């Protein structure tokens, strides 16, 4: 059984004094500070996933996340680090970080290896998910799979057949040579940054021009938007912001060269994005904010985006058919 645990669920571990036999932490980024008050309180709950582990238990950590390396000295269980930067992991002095630290899966020369013995698992091209953050997640899964002696052949088959879940950099459609991508689960600035950087890398604009029309904004969770604002300014040609307390903060961090529009609902947001887009552009829903206020939850937000895109497609089909009538 594999369970994804939120910070709220992990908080219960304090009451039960229990942590899982095998734990995985992909990263720790700022989120839910409207509830926690500060980042340290949030980190405290996140660390409960390993706090009550024994020396016989396992925890898998992302070596690329500096915060995880810094907290690893608190861990008493067996540690396995995984990394998208194989050279850095290979040359790392892991015992200096934690005496029990070992090498998990890592990438080197576009191939995925496991452990100090450099066991070849798969090629990076076997992974069908886009984005460095998804590659990192794949390495976490491979590291745990190796613990349970899953053969490389089975791992490769899984990599080749696994598709992205709904609302996570999900390609919805292509209309008039404009791609529409749903990343509604990007509910924090760091998630939106990862989405923007992935789209910029996977679907580069013509002549290296900015080609992303971002649909973002919403409710504030007391987070910092400076880095997201910089990423938007670097890669987005325009932004459509939902009304909300976070949108006001985000708008202040975006440079004046990036066109800003505001929308009261998803239908209007997609219509505005369509009007801003040119052939070859990408309309990306990656809000970087909470959904409450305008939507029931982030999945309702994603559903409304999909429906708005499908409505737009039907409208374009009607126009095309009308032109065909003699």
RABELPE-V770291 format. One record per residue. N is the residue number from 1. PSI is psi in degrees with one decimal (* if undefined). Layout:
N:PSI / N:PSI
This chain:
1:129.6 / 2:127.1 / 3:129.7 / 4:123.1 / 5:129.2 / 6:169.7 / 7:-32.7 / 8:-43.1 / 9:-38.1 / 10:-28.5 / 11:-29.4 / 12:-22.0 / 13:-28.9 / 14:-36.7 / 15:-37.0 / 16:-10.4 / 17:43.3 / 18:142.2 / 19:157.2 / 20:156.4 / 21:-40.4 / 22:120.0 / 23:147.2 / 24:131.9 / 25:115.7 / 26:-37.0 / 27:167.2 / 28:109.8 / 29:159.2 / 30:130.7 / 31:157.0 / 32:30.8 / 33:-13.6 / 34:-25.3 / 35:-43.3 / 36:-19.5 / 37:-45.0 / 38:165.6 / 39:-35.7 / 40:-37.5 / 41:-37.9 / 42:-45.6 / 43:-39.6 / 44:-43.9 / 45:-37.2 / 46:-37.8 / 47:-11.1 / 48:-17.2 / 49:-24.7 / 50:-7.6 / 51:-39.3 / 52:16.8 / 53:154.4 / 54:175.9 / 55:-17.4 / 56:-7.5 / 57:175.1 / 58:144.4 / 59:133.5 / 60:124.6 / 61:147.6 / 62:111.0 / 63:-23.0 / 64:-11.4 / 65:110.9 / 66:-35.8 / 67:-39.2 / 68:-37.4 / 69:-37.7 / 70:-32.4 / 71:-7.8 / 72:-22.2 / 73:-15.2 / 74:-8.6 / 75:134.6 / 76:-15.1 / 77:-179.0 / 78:127.1 / 79:134.9 / 80:122.6 / 81:139.5 / 82:157.1 / 83:144.8 / 84:-11.0 / 85:85.8 / 86:-40.6 / 87:-41.9 / 88:-40.8 / 89:-40.7 / 90:-40.0 / 91:3.7 / 92:145.1 / 93:77.4 / 94:-40.5 / 95:-25.7 / 96:-25.8 / 97:-47.2 / 98:131.6 / 99:-25.3 / 100:3.2 / 101:137.1 / 102:170.4 / 103:132.1 / 104:-136.7 / 105:150.2 / 106:165.3 / 107:133.0 / 108:128.8 / 109:42.5 / 110:24.0 / 111:153.4 / 112:123.7 / 113:166.2 / 114:131.6 / 115:174.4 / 116:-25.6 / 117:-5.1 / 118:51.1 / 119:123.2 / 120:124.4 / 121:-49.4 / 122:173.0 / 123:150.0 / 124:-33.7 / 125:-15.1 / 126:-21.4 / 127:121.7 / 128:-9.9 / 129:147.0 / 130:151.1 / 131:137.0 / 132:-34.9 / 133:-33.6 / 134:-34.3 / 135:-41.8 / 136:-41.8 / 137:-37.7 / 138:-41.7 / 139:-37.0 / 140:-45.7 / 141:-41.5 / 142:-40.4 / 143:-43.7 / 144:-38.8 / 145:-39.5 / 146:-35.9 / 147:-36.1 / 148:17.6 / 149:36.1 / 150:124.8 / 151:147.6 / 152:-34.1 / 153:-40.1 / 154:-38.8 / 155:-45.6 / 156:-41.4 / 157:-41.9 / 158:-42.1 / 159:-41.2 / 160:-23.3 / 161:-12.0 / 162:129.8 / 163:155.6 / 164:147.0 / 165:157.7 / 166:139.1 / 167:8.8 / 168:90.6 / 169:44.8 / 170:120.7 / 171:123.7 / 172:-52.1 / 173:170.4 / 174:118.1 / 175:122.1 / 176:41.6 / 177:25.9 / 178:124.5 / 179:141.3 / 180:120.9 / 181:132.7 / 182:111.7 / 183:49.6 / 184:-23.2 / 185:-2.1 / 186:81.3 / 187:4.8 / 188:156.7 / 189:-42.8 / 190:-34.8 / 191:-41.3 / 192:-37.6 / 193:-46.1 / 194:-40.2 / 195:-46.3 / 196:-45.5 / 197:-36.0 / 198:-46.9 / 199:-40.7 / 200:-33.5 / 201:-42.5 / 202:-33.3 / 203:70.0 / 204:144.9 / 205:161.1 / 206:135.0 / 207:28.4 / 208:22.7 / 209:156.4 / 210:133.5 / 211:12.0 / 212:126.8 / 213:111.4 / 214:132.7 / 215:118.0 / 216:-176.3 / 217:175.8 / 218:-140.0 / 219:146.3 / 220:139.1 / 221:27.6 / 222:42.9 / 223:162.8 / 224:129.6 / 225:10.3 / 226:-47.2 / 227:-38.3 / 228:-41.8 / 229:-40.9 / 230:-43.1 / 231:-41.7 / 232:-45.9 / 233:-33.7 / 234:-32.2 / 235:-17.8 / 236:137.7 / 237:-23.8 / 238:156.7 / 239:133.0 / 240:117.2 / 241:133.0 / 242:156.0 / 243:140.7 / 244:162.9 / 245:-34.0 / 246:-31.8 / 247:-37.5 / 248:-42.1 / 249:-42.8 / 250:-42.7 / 251:-35.0 / 252:-19.3 / 253:-4.4 / 254:136.4 / 255:162.8 / 256:-14.7 / 257:-18.1 / 258:122.2 / 259:134.3 / 260:135.2 / 261:159.1 / 262:141.2 / 263:141.8 / 264:-17.1 / 265:174.0 / 266:-40.5 / 267:-45.5 / 268:-37.5 / 269:-44.4 / 270:-39.1 / 271:-42.9 / 272:-42.0 / 273:-40.8 / 274:-40.8 / 275:-26.3 / 276:-19.5 / 277:147.3 / 278:162.3 / 279:132.8 / 280:-10.0 / 281:168.8 / 282:126.4 / 283:115.4 / 284:120.4 / 285:106.1 / 286:83.0 / 287:-34.1 / 288:12.4 / 289:166.5 / 290:158.7 / 291:-15.0 / 292:145.4 / 293:-60.8 / 294:-26.3 / 295:161.3 / 296:-41.6 / 297:179.7 / 298:-28.7 / 299:-32.0 / 300:-40.6 / 301:-44.7 / 302:-39.9 / 303:-43.2 / 304:-34.6 / 305:-47.9 / 306:-44.1 / 307:-39.4 / 308:-38.2 / 309:-42.0 / 310:-37.0 / 311:-42.0 / 312:-41.1 / 313:-42.9 / 314:-40.0 / 315:-40.5 / 316:-36.0 / 317:-38.4 / 318:-42.1 / 319:-42.4 / 320:-45.0 / 321:-34.8 / 322:-35.5 / 323:-23.1 / 324:-20.7 / 325:125.3 / 326:*
